[in-house]
Each structure stands twice: as structure tokens, then as C-alpha cells.
Amino acid sequence: MTIIVHTVSGAPRAWRVLLGLTFKGLPYDIRYLEASKGEHKSPDFLKLNPRGTVPVMQDGAITVRDSVGCLAWLDAAYPEKPLFGHTLTETAEIWQTTLECCDYLRAAGNGLLFSILVENKPLPASGTDERNALDTSARAMHAEFSFLESLLRGRNFLTGNGPTAADAVAFPEVRLVERAVDKKPDIMDALGFSDTDNHYPHVAAWKARINALPGYSKTAPRHW
């Protein structure tokens, strides 16, 4: 049976799973839910995930509803092209980087982008508590971009020369920053994100490599 991924277009955690499937070269179908209609809270979907969140991945009788859990399960079920490495040394680095991105990169993204992309708020006035909090989040995101930049020096991907779970987790967060630059260029410019490709050239080259992978276009949010 074909693997099915339930998602909301643009949801970064579900995008991780789509990228993982693409990195492994596995066929899959996407079932899009419309969050504006509350489809992720419908009785049928809650039977799959009582928390009402995405992703949910189904493979026959197996249902997995955590993004990193999905990636780990895929490696157990389909060992070819492993997302968590061939050796113990590779596995240790990949898990470390994956979980760091889950914690620090994701937190920085939430702090920076929630008010901009989700709440659609204007840039707070300089000196206000809201602006100070946003500036702090912007500095945190720049620190995470610098971390990724350091990992990518001399490498094609975050932990080596092939894409892994670490890349699947990090890429959607980086692309969300790019999305915010496209939608709110003035705000993102004020926060120092107008020219990230020049400030972080290794990250820019990494994004281009992932964009060029076979099957990548299927993973991209359909409304972007």
C-alpha cells in the first residue's frame, strides 16, 4: 500500500515527513486538510490523531503521528537510504543535529514568525516590549542560521554529503523565514533578514541542493 501523509499546506512538522520520504525515494500520497474549516479537528481525523495535529502518516495498518517518530519509523520499515546514518558515529551526529533543530531552530522560528505570518501584525514600535521580544527572537534566529552555516562548511548537507533527518527537520524552518521575507519584506528587513542568502551563503547553497532533488516539488506547500 502507498504511504499516506495527512497535512495542512505549509505545516513545517508535516513537511519534515514529506522531505524524509523524498530523501528515501519512497512513493506517497498527500491528504491535505483545510485548517480554516477545522478539518484537523473533525471526528474522522481525531480518530487518527486525538490531538488534532499534523502530521499523521499511515502505512497500511500502521499510523504514526509525530514528525520525528515518522522519520525514525521510516528507517526501521524501509532501511534503504537511511535518514539516521549507516554507522553509530553518523547516527549520533544526525540525532544530535536533528534534535537541536527541533528544539532551538523551531523555537527561534516560532518566536520570530508567529506574529508576522500567523497573527499578521505590523512591526511593533521601537522600544516597546513587543519589539524588544521580536528583536530577541530575530537574534536567536540569526544565531541558528550561523549554526547551520558552520555545519555546512565543506559539506553538501547538514551532517554529510547526503540528506538526512537533520535536513528534513531544518529545511522547513529556514524556508518559513524565506516565506516571511517574500510576504513581509519591510518587517523582515528591519529584523535583518532581507539578504540572508549573502549573509549565509552555505545555507543558500544547501537550500538550492534540496530544491533540486528529484521529487522535491511535490513536498512544497501548494499555496506558496
C-alpha positions as a printed NumPy array, in Angstrom:
array([[  0.   ,   0.   ,   0.   ],
       [  1.074,   3.574,  -0.626],
       [  2.109,   5.65 ,   2.372],
       [ -0.352,   8.471,   3.138],
       [  0.614,  11.716,   4.868],
       [ -2.125,  13.941,   6.295],
       [ -1.048,  17.556,   6.469],
       [ -2.025,  21.202,   6.288],
       [ -0.29 ,  23.054,   3.461],
       [  2.808,  24.762,   4.839],
       [  2.816,  22.955,   8.195],
       [  6.546,  22.617,   8.948],
       [  6.369,  19.422,  11.006],
       [  4.472,  17.561,   8.303],
       [  6.84 ,  18.968,   5.68 ],
       [  9.631,  17.147,   7.53 ],
       [  7.922,  13.834,   6.789],
       [  7.365,  14.645,   3.108],
       [ 11.049,  15.518,   2.79 ],
       [ 12.089,  12.326,   4.559],
       [ 10.008,  10.255,   2.167],
       [ 11.542,  12.151,  -0.746],
       [ 15.096,  11.665,   0.532],
       [ 14.417,   7.921,   0.762],
       [ 12.772,   7.822,  -2.675],
       [  9.543,   6.295,  -1.34 ],
       [  6.17 ,   6.781,  -3.055],
       [  3.473,   8.515,  -1.04 ],
       [  0.162,  10.331,  -1.297],
       [ -0.729,  13.593,   0.431],
       [ -4.11 ,  14.21 ,   2.058],
       [ -4.491,  17.941,   2.56 ],
       [ -6.65 ,  19.24 ,   5.399],
       [ -8.087,  22.761,   5.469],
       [ -7.33 ,  24.229,   8.864],
       [ -9.654,  27.173,   8.19 ],
       [-12.533,  24.69 ,   8.048],
       [-11.39 ,  22.844,  11.15 ],
       [-10.817,  19.619,   9.235],
       [ -7.928,  18.699,  11.558],
       [-10.455,  18.688,  14.427],
       [-13.101,  16.644,  12.642],
       [-14.29 ,  13.384,  14.25 ],
       [-12.769,  11.305,  11.45 ],
       [ -9.357,  12.923,  11.79 ],
       [ -9.43 ,  12.777,  15.583],
       [ -9.733,   9.009,  15.264],
       [ -6.283,   9.103,  13.623],
       [ -4.82 ,  11.683,  15.994],
       [ -6.768,  12.633,  19.118],
       [ -4.563,  15.723,  19.479],
       [ -5.879,  17.106,  16.183],
       [ -2.444,  17.997,  14.82 ],
       [ -0.423,  17.126,  11.738],
       [  1.389,  15.166,  10.517],
       [ -0.303,  11.821,  10.582],
       [  1.381,   9.147,   8.469],
       [ -0.327,   5.892,   7.55 ],
       [  1.286,   2.827,   6.026],
       [ -1.257,   0.048,   5.884],
       [ -2.303,  -0.739,   9.468],
       [  0.463,   1.468,  10.943],
       [ -0.302,   5.042,  11.995],
       [  2.413,   7.398,  13.281],
       [  1.585,  10.943,  14.366],
       [  4.868,  12.603,  15.373],
       [  7.161,  14.018,  12.695],
       [ 10.461,  12.733,  14.097],
       [  8.728,   9.492,  15.028],
       [  7.662,   9.181,  11.391],
       [ 11.233,   9.662,  10.196],
       [ 12.57 ,   7.083,  12.629],
       [  9.819,   4.606,  11.748],
       [ 10.544,   5.008,   8.032],
       [ 14.146,   3.967,   8.625],
       [ 13.011,   0.874,  10.531],
       [ 10.448,  -0.087,   7.896],
       [ 12.478,   0.902,   4.815],
       [ 16.216,   0.663,   5.619],
       [ 17.457,   1.762,   2.191],
       [ 18.828,   5.323,   2.099],
       [ 18.755,   5.714,   5.886],
       [ 17.779,   9.059,   7.353],
       [ 19.721,   8.386,  10.57 ],
       [ 23.013,   7.144,   9.181],
       [ 24.863,   3.931,   8.336],
       [ 27.237,   3.867,  11.304],
       [ 26.997,   4.596,  15.014],
       [ 29.092,   7.718,  14.546],
       [ 26.802,   9.005,  11.792],
       [ 23.711,   8.137,  13.808],
       [ 24.967,  10.048,  16.839],
       [ 25.657,  13.211,  14.829],
       [ 22.385,  13.035,  12.908],
       [ 20.271,  12.549,  16.037],
       [ 22.11 ,  15.35 ,  17.83 ],
       [ 21.63 ,  17.812,  14.948],
       [ 18.042,  16.721,  14.357],
       [ 17.027,  17.293,  17.955],
       [ 18.925,  20.581,  18.204],
       [ 16.97 ,  21.816,  15.182],
       [ 13.727,  20.547,  16.734],
       [ 14.454,  22.493,  19.906],
       [ 16.419,  25.632,  19.089],
       [ 15.716,  26.333,  15.413],
       [ 11.992,  25.645,  15.81 ],
       [ 11.749,  27.821,  18.938],
       [ 13.546,  30.693,  17.215],
       [ 11.219,  30.38 ,  14.23 ],
       [  8.115,  30.445,  16.386],
       [  9.287,  33.492,  18.28 ],
       [ 10.206,  35.361,  15.11 ],
       [  7.433,  34.404,  12.717],
       [  4.236,  33.779,  14.689],
       [  3.216,  37.423,  14.926],
       [  4.363,  38.102,  11.354],
       [  2.878,  35.164,   9.445],
       [  0.099,  33.862,  11.703],
       [ -1.192,  36.929,  13.555],
       [ -0.354,  39.251,  10.628],
       [  0.736,  42.038,  12.98 ],
       [  2.669,  45.129,  11.882],
       [  6.197,  45.785,  13.121],
       [  5.975,  46.992,  16.739],
       [  7.369,  50.425,  17.537],
       [ 10.988,  50.583,  18.584],
       [ 11.498,  50.377,  22.331],
       [  8.206,  48.633,  23.12 ],
       [  8.121,  45.302,  24.929],
       [  6.724,  43.669,  21.79 ],
       [  9.555,  44.992,  19.629],
       [ 12.195,  44.016,  22.172],
       [ 10.808,  40.476,  22.223],
       [ 10.781,  40.337,  18.431],
       [ 14.364,  41.642,  18.246],
       [ 15.419,  38.962,  20.73 ],
       [ 13.784,  36.287,  18.565],
       [ 15.474,  37.705,  15.466],
       [ 18.879,  37.451,  17.173],
       [ 18.072,  33.858,  18.145],
       [ 17.212,  33.002,  14.555],
       [ 20.38 ,  34.627,  13.254],
       [ 22.317,  32.509,  15.755],
       [ 20.614,  29.38 ,  14.392],
       [ 21.37 ,  30.384,  10.802],
       [ 25.006,  30.85 ,  11.847],
       [ 24.947,  27.377,  13.414],
       [ 23.648,  25.857,  10.166],
       [ 26.207,  27.854,   8.193],
       [ 29.006,  26.364,  10.29 ],
       [ 27.705,  22.821,   9.802],
       [ 27.56 ,  23.275,   6.028],
       [ 31.149,  24.414,   5.523],
       [ 32.728,  21.67 ,   3.429],
       [ 29.508,  19.625,   3.317],
       [ 26.596,  19.392,   0.915],
       [ 24.112,  18.678,   3.706],
       [ 23.984,  19.238,   7.453],
       [ 25.693,  16.019,   8.533],
       [ 27.49 ,  14.891,   5.382],
       [ 27.166,  14.574,   1.639],
       [ 23.633,  13.179,   1.581],
       [ 20.342,  14.427,   3.046],
       [ 19.264,  13.036,   6.405],
       [ 16.627,  13.562,   9.073],
       [ 18.524,  16.668,  10.192],
       [ 17.978,  18.294,   6.807],
       [ 14.315,  17.253,   6.8  ],
       [ 13.78 ,  18.997,  10.142],
       [ 15.817,  22.139,   9.45 ],
       [ 14.743,  22.915,   5.885],
       [ 11.083,  23.861,   6.555],
       [ 12.131,  26.263,   9.304],
       [ 14.587,  28.015,   7.006],
       [ 12.048,  28.18 ,   4.195],
       [  9.492,  29.743,   6.537],
       [ 11.918,  32.614,   7.067],
       [ 12.186,  32.958,   3.295],
       [  8.389,  32.917,   3.082],
       [  8.196,  35.753,   5.609],
       [ 10.724,  37.76 ,   3.584],
       [  8.547,  37.3  ,   0.491],
       [  5.314,  38.269,   2.273],
       [  6.549,  40.949,   4.692],
       [  9.804,  42.309,   3.224],
       [  9.779,  45.574,   5.178],
       [  9.366,  43.868,   8.55 ],
       [ 11.946,  41.197,   7.788],
       [ 14.38 ,  43.836,   6.506],
       [ 14.045,  45.73 ,   9.782],
       [ 14.891,  42.493,  11.612],
       [ 17.976,  41.852,   9.475],
       [ 16.634,  39.133,   7.174],
       [ 16.449,  40.886,   3.815],
       [ 19.673,  39.398,   2.433],
       [ 20.126,  36.033,   4.127],
       [ 21.497,  34.315,   1.025],
       [ 24.506,  36.642,   1.001],
       [ 24.948,  36.576,   4.77 ],
       [ 24.661,  32.774,   4.88 ],
       [ 25.952,  31.513,   1.509],
       [ 26.379,  27.893,   2.602],
       [ 22.763,  27.814,   3.768],
       [ 21.708,  29.309,   0.433],
       [ 23.603,  26.62 ,  -1.491],
       [ 22.086,  23.921,   0.757],
       [ 18.568,  25.197,   0.048],
       [ 19.311,  25.059,  -3.667],
       [ 20.532,  21.457,  -3.397],
       [ 17.343,  20.382,  -1.668],
       [ 15.22 ,  22.285,  -4.171],
       [ 16.982,  20.371,  -6.966],
       [ 16.376,  16.903,  -5.507],
       [ 14.043,  14.643,  -7.528],
       [ 10.544,  14.843,  -6.099],
       [ 11.151,  17.984,  -4.035],
       [  8.423,  19.989,  -5.799],
       [  5.779,  17.559,  -4.526],
       [  6.719,  18.404,  -0.926],
       [  6.448,  22.186,  -1.308],
       [  3.35 ,  23.874,   0.147],
       [  0.794,  24.088,  -2.609],
       [ -0.312,  27.648,  -1.703],
       [  3.203,  29.143,  -1.874]])
